[in-house]
Amino acid sequence: MKAAVSKLKIRINMLVEGEPAEWLFDWRSRGLVTSYTDTVIQALRAFNEKLTEQDLKLEQLKNIKTNIAD
């Protein structure tokens, strides 16, 4: 499945305004990211990591509740 996903491409054309734009500008000027594309990819990875952690915690909670009910 991962091999197929790695070939998937999605084009994102967007305008970033306000506070998120300030973050992007600051991070790039500080050398924390090499490009805005790099920044979006890093943000998506971080978001995915948080969602994965949240999903894991939810499954653990379900398991605990199931064990208590048994």
mmJSON file of the N, C-alpha and C atoms, coordinates in Angstrom:
{"data_MODEL":{"atom_site":{
"group_PDB":["ATOM","ATOM","ATOM","ATOM","ATOM","ATOM","ATOM","ATOM","ATOM","ATOM","ATOM","ATOM","ATOM","ATOM","ATOM","ATOM","ATOM","ATOM","ATOM","ATOM","ATOM","ATOM","ATOM","ATOM","ATOM","ATOM","ATOM","ATOM","ATOM","ATOM","ATOM","ATOM","ATOM","ATOM","ATOM","ATOM","ATOM","ATOM","ATOM","ATOM","ATOM","ATOM","ATOM","ATOM","ATOM","ATOM","ATOM","ATOM","ATOM","ATOM","ATOM","ATOM","ATOM","ATOM","ATOM","ATOM","ATOM","ATOM","ATOM","ATOM","ATOM","ATOM","ATOM","ATOM","ATOM","ATOM","ATOM","ATOM","ATOM","ATOM","ATOM","ATOM","ATOM","ATOM","ATOM","ATOM","ATOM","ATOM","ATOM","ATOM","ATOM","ATOM","ATOM","ATOM","ATOM","ATOM","ATOM","ATOM","ATOM","ATOM","ATOM","ATOM","ATOM","ATOM","ATOM","ATOM","ATOM","ATOM","ATOM","ATOM","ATOM","ATOM","ATOM","ATOM","ATOM","ATOM","ATOM","ATOM","ATOM","ATOM","ATOM","ATOM","ATOM","ATOM","ATOM","ATOM","ATOM","ATOM","ATOM","ATOM","ATOM","ATOM","ATOM","ATOM","ATOM","ATOM","ATOM","ATOM","ATOM","ATOM","ATOM","ATOM","ATOM","ATOM","ATOM","ATOM","ATOM","ATOM","ATOM","ATOM","ATOM","ATOM","ATOM","ATOM","ATOM","ATOM","ATOM","ATOM","ATOM","ATOM","ATOM","ATOM","ATOM","ATOM","ATOM","ATOM","ATOM","ATOM","ATOM","ATOM","ATOM","ATOM","ATOM","ATOM","ATOM","ATOM","ATOM","ATOM","ATOM","ATOM","ATOM","ATOM","ATOM","ATOM","ATOM","ATOM","ATOM","ATOM","ATOM","ATOM","ATOM","ATOM","ATOM","ATOM","ATOM","ATOM","ATOM","ATOM","ATOM","ATOM","ATOM","ATOM","ATOM","ATOM","ATOM","ATOM","ATOM","ATOM","ATOM","ATOM","ATOM","ATOM","ATOM","ATOM","ATOM","ATOM","ATOM","ATOM","ATOM","ATOM"],
"id":[1,2,3,4,5,6,7,8,9,10,11,12,13,14,15,16,17,18,19,20,21,22,23,24,25,26,27,28,29,30,31,32,33,34,35,36,37,38,39,40,41,42,43,44,45,46,47,48,49,50,51,52,53,54,55,56,57,58,59,60,61,62,63,64,65,66,67,68,69,70,71,72,73,74,75,76,77,78,79,80,81,82,83,84,85,86,87,88,89,90,91,92,93,94,95,96,97,98,99,100,101,102,103,104,105,106,107,108,109,110,111,112,113,114,115,116,117,118,119,120,121,122,123,124,125,126,127,128,129,130,131,132,133,134,135,136,137,138,139,140,141,142,143,144,145,146,147,148,149,150,151,152,153,154,155,156,157,158,159,160,161,162,163,164,165,166,167,168,169,170,171,172,173,174,175,176,177,178,179,180,181,182,183,184,185,186,187,188,189,190,191,192,193,194,195,196,197,198,199,200,201,202,203,204,205,206,207,208,209,210],
"type_symbol":["N","C","C","N","C","C","N","C","C","N","C","C","N","C","C","N","C","C","N","C","C","N","C","C","N","C","C","N","C","C","N","C","C","N","C","C","N","C","C","N","C","C","N","C","C","N","C","C","N","C","C","N","C","C","N","C","C","N","C","C","N","C","C","N","C","C","N","C","C","N","C","C","N","C","C","N","C","C","N","C","C","N","C","C","N","C","C","N","C","C","N","C","C","N","C","C","N","C","C","N","C","C","N","C","C","N","C","C","N","C","C","N","C","C","N","C","C","N","C","C","N","C","C","N","C","C","N","C","C","N","C","C","N","C","C","N","C","C","N","C","C","N","C","C","N","C","C","N","C","C","N","C","C","N","C","C","N","C","C","N","C","C","N","C","C","N","C","C","N","C","C","N","C","C","N","C","C","N","C","C","N","C","C","N","C","C","N","C","C","N","C","C","N","C","C","N","C","C","N","C","C","N","C","C","N","C","C","N","C","C"],
"label_atom_id":["N","CA","C","N","CA","C","N","CA","C","N","CA","C","N","CA","C","N","CA","C","N","CA","C","N","CA","C","N","CA","C","N","CA","C","N","CA","C","N","CA","C","N","CA","C","N","CA","C","N","CA","C","N","CA","C","N","CA","C","N","CA","C","N","CA","C","N","CA","C","N","CA","C","N","CA","C","N","CA","C","N","CA","C","N","CA","C","N","CA","C","N","CA","C","N","CA","C","N","CA","C","N","CA","C","N","CA","C","N","CA","C","N","CA","C","N","CA","C","N","CA","C","N","CA","C","N","CA","C","N","CA","C","N","CA","C","N","CA","C","N","CA","C","N","CA","C","N","CA","C","N","CA","C","N","CA","C","N","CA","C","N","CA","C","N","CA","C","N","CA","C","N","CA","C","N","CA","C","N","CA","C","N","CA","C","N","CA","C","N","CA","C","N","CA","C","N","CA","C","N","CA","C","N","CA","C","N","CA","C","N","CA","C","N","CA","C","N","CA","C","N","CA","C","N","CA","C","N","CA","C","N","CA","C","N","CA","C","N","CA","C","N","CA","C"],
"label_alt_id":[null,null,null,null,null,null,null,null,null,null,null,null,null,null,null,null,null,null,null,null,null,null,null,null,null,null,null,null,null,null,null,null,null,null,null,null,null,null,null,null,null,null,null,null,null,null,null,null,null,null,null,null,null,null,null,null,null,null,null,null,null,null,null,null,null,null,null,null,null,null,null,null,null,null,null,null,null,null,null,null,null,null,null,null,null,null,null,null,null,null,null,null,null,null,null,null,null,null,null,null,null,null,null,null,null,null,null,null,null,null,null,null,null,null,null,null,null,null,null,null,null,null,null,null,null,null,null,null,null,null,null,null,null,null,null,null,null,null,null,null,null,null,null,null,null,null,null,null,null,null,null,null,null,null,null,null,null,null,null,null,null,null,null,null,null,null,null,null,null,null,null,null,null,null,null,null,null,null,null,null,null,null,null,null,null,null,null,null,null,null,null,null,null,null,null,null,null,null,null,null,null,null,null,null,null,null,null,null,null,null],
"label_comp_id":["MET","MET","MET","LYS","LYS","LYS","ALA","ALA","ALA","ALA","ALA","ALA","VAL","VAL","VAL","SER","SER","SER","LYS","LYS","LYS","LEU","LEU","LEU","LYS","LYS","LYS","ILE","ILE","ILE","ARG","ARG","ARG","ILE","ILE","ILE","ASN","ASN","ASN","MET","MET","MET","LEU","LEU","LEU","VAL","VAL","VAL","GLU","GLU","GLU","GLY","GLY","GLY","GLU","GLU","GLU","PRO","PRO","PRO","ALA","ALA","ALA","GLU","GLU","GLU","TRP","TRP","TRP","LEU","LEU","LEU","PHE","PHE","PHE","ASP","ASP","ASP","TRP","TRP","TRP","ARG","ARG","ARG","SER","SER","SER","ARG","ARG","ARG","GLY","GLY","GLY","LEU","LEU","LEU","VAL","VAL","VAL","THR","THR","THR","SER","SER","SER","TYR","TYR","TYR","THR","THR","THR","ASP","ASP","ASP","THR","THR","THR","VAL","VAL","VAL","ILE","ILE","ILE","GLN","GLN","GLN","ALA","ALA","ALA","LEU","LEU","LEU","ARG","ARG","ARG","ALA","ALA","ALA","PHE","PHE","PHE","ASN","ASN","ASN","GLU","GLU","GLU","LYS","LYS","LYS","LEU","LEU","LEU","THR","THR","THR","GLU","GLU","GLU","GLN","GLN","GLN","ASP","ASP","ASP","LEU","LEU","LEU","LYS","LYS","LYS","LEU","LEU","LEU","GLU","GLU","GLU","GLN","GLN","GLN","LEU","LEU","LEU","LYS","LYS","LYS","ASN","ASN","ASN","ILE","ILE","ILE","LYS","LYS","LYS","THR","THR","THR","ASN","ASN","ASN","ILE","ILE","ILE","ALA","ALA","ALA","ASP","ASP","ASP"],
"label_asym_id":["A","A","A","A","A","A","A","A","A","A","A","A","A","A","A","A","A","A","A","A","A","A","A","A","A","A","A","A","A","A","A","A","A","A","A","A","A","A","A","A","A","A","A","A","A","A","A","A","A","A","A","A","A","A","A","A","A","A","A","A","A","A","A","A","A","A","A","A","A","A","A","A","A","A","A","A","A","A","A","A","A","A","A","A","A","A","A","A","A","A","A","A","A","A","A","A","A","A","A","A","A","A","A","A","A","A","A","A","A","A","A","A","A","A","A","A","A","A","A","A","A","A","A","A","A","A","A","A","A","A","A","A","A","A","A","A","A","A","A","A","A","A","A","A","A","A","A","A","A","A","A","A","A","A","A","A","A","A","A","A","A","A","A","A","A","A","A","A","A","A","A","A","A","A","A","A","A","A","A","A","A","A","A","A","A","A","A","A","A","A","A","A","A","A","A","A","A","A","A","A","A","A","A","A","A","A","A","A","A","A"],
"label_entity_id":["1","1","1","1","1","1","1","1","1","1","1","1","1","1","1","1","1","1","1","1","1","1","1","1","1","1","1","1","1","1","1","1","1","1","1","1","1","1","1","1","1","1","1","1","1","1","1","1","1","1","1","1","1","1","1","1","1","1","1","1","1","1","1","1","1","1","1","1","1","1","1","1","1","1","1","1","1","1","1","1","1","1","1","1","1","1","1","1","1","1","1","1","1","1","1","1","1","1","1","1","1","1","1","1","1","1","1","1","1","1","1","1","1","1","1","1","1","1","1","1","1","1","1","1","1","1","1","1","1","1","1","1","1","1","1","1","1","1","1","1","1","1","1","1","1","1","1","1","1","1","1","1","1","1","1","1","1","1","1","1","1","1","1","1","1","1","1","1","1","1","1","1","1","1","1","1","1","1","1","1","1","1","1","1","1","1","1","1","1","1","1","1","1","1","1","1","1","1","1","1","1","1","1","1","1","1","1","1","1","1"],
"label_seq_id":[1,1,1,2,2,2,3,3,3,4,4,4,5,5,5,6,6,6,7,7,7,8,8,8,9,9,9,10,10,10,11,11,11,12,12,12,13,13,13,14,14,14,15,15,15,16,16,16,17,17,17,18,18,18,19,19,19,20,20,20,21,21,21,22,22,22,23,23,23,24,24,24,25,25,25,26,26,26,27,27,27,28,28,28,29,29,29,30,30,30,31,31,31,32,32,32,33,33,33,34,34,34,35,35,35,36,36,36,37,37,37,38,38,38,39,39,39,40,40,40,41,41,41,42,42,42,43,43,43,44,44,44,45,45,45,46,46,46,47,47,47,48,48,48,49,49,49,50,50,50,51,51,51,52,52,52,53,53,53,54,54,54,55,55,55,56,56,56,57,57,57,58,58,58,59,59,59,60,60,60,61,61,61,62,62,62,63,63,63,64,64,64,65,65,65,66,66,66,67,67,67,68,68,68,69,69,69,70,70,70],
"pdbx_PDB_ins_code":[null,null,null,null,null,null,null,null,null,null,null,null,null,null,null,null,null,null,null,null,null,null,null,null,null,null,null,null,null,null,null,null,null,null,null,null,null,null,null,null,null,null,null,null,null,null,null,null,null,null,null,null,null,null,null,null,null,null,null,null,null,null,null,null,null,null,null,null,null,null,null,null,null,null,null,null,null,null,null,null,null,null,null,null,null,null,null,null,null,null,null,null,null,null,null,null,null,null,null,null,null,null,null,null,null,null,null,null,null,null,null,null,null,null,null,null,null,null,null,null,null,null,null,null,null,null,null,null,null,null,null,null,null,null,null,null,null,null,null,null,null,null,null,null,null,null,null,null,null,null,null,null,null,null,null,null,null,null,null,null,null,null,null,null,null,null,null,null,null,null,null,null,null,null,null,null,null,null,null,null,null,null,null,null,null,null,null,null,null,null,null,null,null,null,null,null,null,null,null,null,null,null,null,null,null,null,null,null,null,null],
"Cartn_x":[0.827,0.0,0.87,1.962,2.812,3.465,3.818,4.447,3.508,2.242,1.267,1.066,1.042,0.827,2.002,3.219,4.389,4.408,3.702,3.659,2.523,1.64,0.512,1.002,0.485,0.853,-0.413,-0.383,-1.495,-0.911,-1.471,-1.014,-1.875,-1.218,-1.923,-1.521,-2.453,-2.232,-3.04,-2.362,-3.087,-2.39,-3.137,-2.617,-2.734,-1.639,-1.633,-1.597,-2.521,-2.629,-2.602,-2.391,-2.495,-1.38,-1.733,-0.742,0.016,-0.654,0.117,1.145,0.826,1.789,2.986,2.727,3.82,4.724,4.121,4.914,5.814,5.227,5.991,7.169,6.888,7.934,9.042,8.658,9.626,10.467,9.827,10.553,11.543,11.119,12.016,13.177,12.894,13.971,14.968,14.506,15.386,16.12,15.806,16.465,15.926,14.762,14.184,13.573,13.175,12.66,13.347,13.469,14.179,13.259,11.982,11.028,9.631,8.692,7.315,6.744,7.174,6.75,7.237,8.499,9.071,8.272,7.869,7.111,5.764,5.076,3.771,3.934,4.95,5.192,5.496,6.34,6.646,5.394,4.565,3.324,2.384,2.271,1.412,1.934,3.245,3.828,3.539,3.709,3.448,1.968,1.085,-0.35,-0.695,-0.127,-0.369,0.126,1.269,1.808,0.859,0.348,-0.598,-1.873,-2.385,-3.598,-3.359,-2.199,-1.86,-1.787,-1.157,-1.094,-2.489,-3.328,-4.692,-5.477,-5.326,-6.009,-5.542,-4.242,-3.692,-4.257,-4.301,-4.845,-6.319,-7.055,-8.47,-8.636,-7.824,-7.882,-7.499,-6.494,-6.1,-7.234,-7.903,-9.031,-10.159,-10.426,-11.454,-11.093,-9.811,-9.358,-9.514,-9.193,-9.329,-10.798,-11.664,-13.101,-13.63,-13.147,-13.58,-13.118,-11.867,-11.332,-12.064,-12.465,-13.197,-14.587,-15.219,-16.569,-16.587,-15.465,-15.41,-15.322],
"Cartn_y":[-1.199,0.0,1.261,1.239,2.43,2.757,1.74,1.991,2.783,2.435,3.152,4.574,4.736,6.057,6.976,6.462,7.301,7.901,7.305,7.828,8.83,8.922,9.831,11.272,12.127,13.543,14.386,15.411,16.356,17.75,18.561,19.943,20.827,21.665,22.592,24.013,24.762,26.181,26.949,27.752,28.441,29.74,30.605,31.849,31.777,32.005,31.97,33.412,33.739,35.106,35.127,36.303,36.509,35.859,35.389,34.828,33.642,32.684,31.593,32.088,33.136,33.703,34.288,34.909,35.451,34.33,33.219,32.07,31.58,31.402,30.916,31.832,33.114,34.085,34.039,33.986,33.947,32.677,31.527,30.261,30.213,30.739,30.716,31.687,32.865,33.846,33.375,32.55,31.993,30.745,30.287,29.105,27.797,27.841,26.618,25.735,26.335,25.598,26.14,25.278,25.694,26.345,25.994,26.556,26.459,27.133,27.051,25.658,25.027,23.654,22.729,22.885,22.107,22.332,23.554,23.881,23.173,23.185,22.519,21.02,20.424,18.99,18.679,19.485,19.279,19.422,20.405,20.617,19.427,18.904,17.744,16.52,16.343,15.222,15.365,16.573,16.814,16.586,17.053,16.868,15.379,14.649,13.209,12.494,12.9,12.299,12.528,13.738,14.046,13.225,13.108,12.314,10.843,10.324,8.94,8.713,9.649,9.549,9.577,10.465,10.585,9.299,8.741,7.488,6.355,6.296,5.262,5.402,6.619,6.844,6.462,6.751,6.394,4.878,4.166,2.704,2.135,2.727,2.279,2.482,3.601,3.883,2.882,2.57,1.576,0.221,-0.16,-1.432,-1.454,-0.352,-0.267,-0.416,0.279,0.209,-1.199,-1.863,-3.225,-4.179,-4.005,-4.869,-4.664,-3.439,-3.14,-3.773,-3.706,-4.252,-5.774,-6.408,-7.883,-8.366],
"Cartn_z":[0.0,0.0,0.0,0.79,0.868,-0.465,-1.239,-2.53,-3.434,-3.408,-4.229,-3.716,-2.416,-1.826,-2.13,-2.117,-2.335,-3.744,-4.687,-6.049,-6.248,-5.28,-5.358,-5.253,-6.105,-6.069,-6.024,-5.212,-5.102,-5.203,-6.071,-6.221,-5.339,-4.554,-3.665,-4.041,-4.575,-4.847,-3.814,-3.022,-1.97,-1.582,-0.991,-0.466,1.049,1.744,3.202,3.694,4.586,5.083,6.608,7.143,8.581,9.37,10.563,11.475,10.883,10.215,9.605,8.587,7.85,6.897,7.634,8.774,9.588,10.096,10.521,10.969,9.843,8.66,7.516,7.191,7.137,6.821,7.873,9.139,10.242,10.186,10.013,9.982,8.821,7.682,6.518,6.716,7.256,7.464,8.526,9.449,10.484,10.019,8.808,8.259,8.806,9.458,10.019,8.941,7.839,6.685,5.444,4.446,3.234,2.209,2.276,1.318,1.918,1.298,1.774,1.502,0.427,0.148,1.255,1.642,2.736,4.02,4.253,5.455,5.465,4.352,4.269,4.493,3.903,4.083,5.548,6.192,7.604,8.468,8.152,8.909,8.749,7.537,7.309,8.05,8.074,8.833,10.321,10.851,12.275,12.593,11.719,11.907,11.88,10.933,10.843,12.099,12.609,13.83,15.008,15.139,16.215,16.075,14.853,14.634,14.963,14.584,14.879,16.38,17.108,18.573,19.177,18.677,19.187,18.918,17.723,17.389,18.3,18.559,19.437,20.848,21.364,22.703,22.769,21.722,21.675,21.696,20.927,20.924,22.286,22.938,24.267,25.266,25.177,26.05,25.82,24.557,24.242,24.838,24.745,25.305,26.815,27.458,28.915,29.301,28.604,28.897,28.665,27.612,27.319,28.418,28.873,29.931,31.241,31.533,32.766,32.696,31.531,31.366,31.451,31.113,31.138,32.521],
"occupancy":[1.0,1.0,1.0,1.0,1.0,1.0,1.0,1.0,1.0,1.0,1.0,1.0,1.0,1.0,1.0,1.0,1.0,1.0,1.0,1.0,1.0,1.0,1.0,1.0,1.0,1.0,1.0,1.0,1.0,1.0,1.0,1.0,1.0,1.0,1.0,1.0,1.0,1.0,1.0,1.0,1.0,1.0,1.0,1.0,1.0,1.0,1.0,1.0,1.0,1.0,1.0,1.0,1.0,1.0,1.0,1.0,1.0,1.0,1.0,1.0,1.0,1.0,1.0,1.0,1.0,1.0,1.0,1.0,1.0,1.0,1.0,1.0,1.0,1.0,1.0,1.0,1.0,1.0,1.0,1.0,1.0,1.0,1.0,1.0,1.0,1.0,1.0,1.0,1.0,1.0,1.0,1.0,1.0,1.0,1.0,1.0,1.0,1.0,1.0,1.0,1.0,1.0,1.0,1.0,1.0,1.0,1.0,1.0,1.0,1.0,1.0,1.0,1.0,1.0,1.0,1.0,1.0,1.0,1.0,1.0,1.0,1.0,1.0,1.0,1.0,1.0,1.0,1.0,1.0,1.0,1.0,1.0,1.0,1.0,1.0,1.0,1.0,1.0,1.0,1.0,1.0,1.0,1.0,1.0,1.0,1.0,1.0,1.0,1.0,1.0,1.0,1.0,1.0,1.0,1.0,1.0,1.0,1.0,1.0,1.0,1.0,1.0,1.0,1.0,1.0,1.0,1.0,1.0,1.0,1.0,1.0,1.0,1.0,1.0,1.0,1.0,1.0,1.0,1.0,1.0,1.0,1.0,1.0,1.0,1.0,1.0,1.0,1.0,1.0,1.0,1.0,1.0,1.0,1.0,1.0,1.0,1.0,1.0,1.0,1.0,1.0,1.0,1.0,1.0,1.0,1.0,1.0,1.0,1.0,1.0],
"B_iso_or_equiv":[0.0,0.0,0.0,0.0,0.0,0.0,0.0,0.0,0.0,0.0,0.0,0.0,0.0,0.0,0.0,0.0,0.0,0.0,0.0,0.0,0.0,0.0,0.0,0.0,0.0,0.0,0.0,0.0,0.0,0.0,0.0,0.0,0.0,0.0,0.0,0.0,0.0,0.0,0.0,0.0,0.0,0.0,0.0,0.0,0.0,0.0,0.0,0.0,0.0,0.0,0.0,0.0,0.0,0.0,0.0,0.0,0.0,0.0,0.0,0.0,0.0,0.0,0.0,0.0,0.0,0.0,0.0,0.0,0.0,0.0,0.0,0.0,0.0,0.0,0.0,0.0,0.0,0.0,0.0,0.0,0.0,0.0,0.0,0.0,0.0,0.0,0.0,0.0,0.0,0.0,0.0,0.0,0.0,0.0,0.0,0.0,0.0,0.0,0.0,0.0,0.0,0.0,0.0,0.0,0.0,0.0,0.0,0.0,0.0,0.0,0.0,0.0,0.0,0.0,0.0,0.0,0.0,0.0,0.0,0.0,0.0,0.0,0.0,0.0,0.0,0.0,0.0,0.0,0.0,0.0,0.0,0.0,0.0,0.0,0.0,0.0,0.0,0.0,0.0,0.0,0.0,0.0,0.0,0.0,0.0,0.0,0.0,0.0,0.0,0.0,0.0,0.0,0.0,0.0,0.0,0.0,0.0,0.0,0.0,0.0,0.0,0.0,0.0,0.0,0.0,0.0,0.0,0.0,0.0,0.0,0.0,0.0,0.0,0.0,0.0,0.0,0.0,0.0,0.0,0.0,0.0,0.0,0.0,0.0,0.0,0.0,0.0,0.0,0.0,0.0,0.0,0.0,0.0,0.0,0.0,0.0,0.0,0.0,0.0,0.0,0.0,0.0,0.0,0.0,0.0,0.0,0.0,0.0,0.0,0.0],
"pdbx_formal_charge":[null,null,null,null,null,null,null,null,null,null,null,null,null,null,null,null,null,null,null,null,null,null,null,null,null,null,null,null,null,null,null,null,null,null,null,null,null,null,null,null,null,null,null,null,null,null,null,null,null,null,null,null,null,null,null,null,null,null,null,null,null,null,null,null,null,null,null,null,null,null,null,null,null,null,null,null,null,null,null,null,null,null,null,null,null,null,null,null,null,null,null,null,null,null,null,null,null,null,null,null,null,null,null,null,null,null,null,null,null,null,null,null,null,null,null,null,null,null,null,null,null,null,null,null,null,null,null,null,null,null,null,null,null,null,null,null,null,null,null,null,null,null,null,null,null,null,null,null,null,null,null,null,null,null,null,null,null,null,null,null,null,null,null,null,null,null,null,null,null,null,null,null,null,null,null,null,null,null,null,null,null,null,null,null,null,null,null,null,null,null,null,null,null,null,null,null,null,null,null,null,null,null,null,null,null,null,null,null,null,null],
"auth_seq_id":[1,1,1,2,2,2,3,3,3,4,4,4,5,5,5,6,6,6,7,7,7,8,8,8,9,9,9,10,10,10,11,11,11,12,12,12,13,13,13,14,14,14,15,15,15,16,16,16,17,17,17,18,18,18,19,19,19,20,20,20,21,21,21,22,22,22,23,23,23,24,24,24,25,25,25,26,26,26,27,27,27,28,28,28,29,29,29,30,30,30,31,31,31,32,32,32,33,33,33,34,34,34,35,35,35,36,36,36,37,37,37,38,38,38,39,39,39,40,40,40,41,41,41,42,42,42,43,43,43,44,44,44,45,45,45,46,46,46,47,47,47,48,48,48,49,49,49,50,50,50,51,51,51,52,52,52,53,53,53,54,54,54,55,55,55,56,56,56,57,57,57,58,58,58,59,59,59,60,60,60,61,61,61,62,62,62,63,63,63,64,64,64,65,65,65,66,66,66,67,67,67,68,68,68,69,69,69,70,70,70],
"auth_comp_id":["MET","MET","MET","LYS","LYS","LYS","ALA","ALA","ALA","ALA","ALA","ALA","VAL","VAL","VAL","SER","SER","SER","LYS","LYS","LYS","LEU","LEU","LEU","LYS","LYS","LYS","ILE","ILE","ILE","ARG","ARG","ARG","ILE","ILE","ILE","ASN","ASN","ASN","MET","MET","MET","LEU","LEU","LEU","VAL","VAL","VAL","GLU","GLU","GLU","GLY","GLY","GLY","GLU","GLU","GLU","PRO","PRO","PRO","ALA","ALA","ALA","GLU","GLU","GLU","TRP","TRP","TRP","LEU","LEU","LEU","PHE","PHE","PHE","ASP","ASP","ASP","TRP","TRP","TRP","ARG","ARG","ARG","SER","SER","SER","ARG","ARG","ARG","GLY","GLY","GLY","LEU","LEU","LEU","VAL","VAL","VAL","THR","THR","THR","SER","SER","SER","TYR","TYR","TYR","THR","THR","THR","ASP","ASP","ASP","THR","THR","THR","VAL","VAL","VAL","ILE","ILE","ILE","GLN","GLN","GLN","ALA","ALA","ALA","LEU","LEU","LEU","ARG","ARG","ARG","ALA","ALA","ALA","PHE","PHE","PHE","ASN","ASN","ASN","GLU","GLU","GLU","LYS","LYS","LYS","LEU","LEU","LEU","THR","THR","THR","GLU","GLU","GLU","GLN","GLN","GLN","ASP","ASP","ASP","LEU","LEU","LEU","LYS","LYS","LYS","LEU","LEU","LEU","GLU","GLU","GLU","GLN","GLN","GLN","LEU","LEU","LEU","LYS","LYS","LYS","ASN","ASN","ASN","ILE","ILE","ILE","LYS","LYS","LYS","THR","THR","THR","ASN","ASN","ASN","ILE","ILE","ILE","ALA","ALA","ALA","ASP","ASP","ASP"],
"auth_asym_id":["A","A","A","A","A","A","A","A","A","A","A","A","A","A","A","A","A","A","A","A","A","A","A","A","A","A","A","A","A","A","A","A","A","A","A","A","A","A","A","A","A","A","A","A","A","A","A","A","A","A","A","A","A","A","A","A","A","A","A","A","A","A","A","A","A","A","A","A","A","A","A","A","A","A","A","A","A","A","A","A","A","A","A","A","A","A","A","A","A","A","A","A","A","A","A","A","A","A","A","A","A","A","A","A","A","A","A","A","A","A","A","A","A","A","A","A","A","A","A","A","A","A","A","A","A","A","A","A","A","A","A","A","A","A","A","A","A","A","A","A","A","A","A","A","A","A","A","A","A","A","A","A","A","A","A","A","A","A","A","A","A","A","A","A","A","A","A","A","A","A","A","A","A","A","A","A","A","A","A","A","A","A","A","A","A","A","A","A","A","A","A","A","A","A","A","A","A","A","A","A","A","A","A","A","A","A","A","A","A","A"],
"auth_atom_id":["N","CA","C","N","CA","C","N","CA","C","N","CA","C","N","CA","C","N","CA","C","N","CA","C","N","CA","C","N","CA","C","N","CA","C","N","CA","C","N","CA","C","N","CA","C","N","CA","C","N","CA","C","N","CA","C","N","CA","C","N","CA","C","N","CA","C","N","CA","C","N","CA","C","N","CA","C","N","CA","C","N","CA","C","N","CA","C","N","CA","C","N","CA","C","N","CA","C","N","CA","C","N","CA","C","N","CA","C","N","CA","C","N","CA","C","N","CA","C","N","CA","C","N","CA","C","N","CA","C","N","CA","C","N","CA","C","N","CA","C","N","CA","C","N","CA","C","N","CA","C","N","CA","C","N","CA","C","N","CA","C","N","CA","C","N","CA","C","N","CA","C","N","CA","C","N","CA","C","N","CA","C","N","CA","C","N","CA","C","N","CA","C","N","CA","C","N","CA","C","N","CA","C","N","CA","C","N","CA","C","N","CA","C","N","CA","C","N","CA","C","N","CA","C","N","CA","C","N","CA","C","N","CA","C","N","CA","C","N","CA","C","N","CA","C"],
"pdbx_PDB_model_num":[1,1,1,1,1,1,1,1,1,1,1,1,1,1,1,1,1,1,1,1,1,1,1,1,1,1,1,1,1,1,1,1,1,1,1,1,1,1,1,1,1,1,1,1,1,1,1,1,1,1,1,1,1,1,1,1,1,1,1,1,1,1,1,1,1,1,1,1,1,1,1,1,1,1,1,1,1,1,1,1,1,1,1,1,1,1,1,1,1,1,1,1,1,1,1,1,1,1,1,1,1,1,1,1,1,1,1,1,1,1,1,1,1,1,1,1,1,1,1,1,1,1,1,1,1,1,1,1,1,1,1,1,1,1,1,1,1,1,1,1,1,1,1,1,1,1,1,1,1,1,1,1,1,1,1,1,1,1,1,1,1,1,1,1,1,1,1,1,1,1,1,1,1,1,1,1,1,1,1,1,1,1,1,1,1,1,1,1,1,1,1,1,1,1,1,1,1,1,1,1,1,1,1,1,1,1,1,1,1,1]
}}}
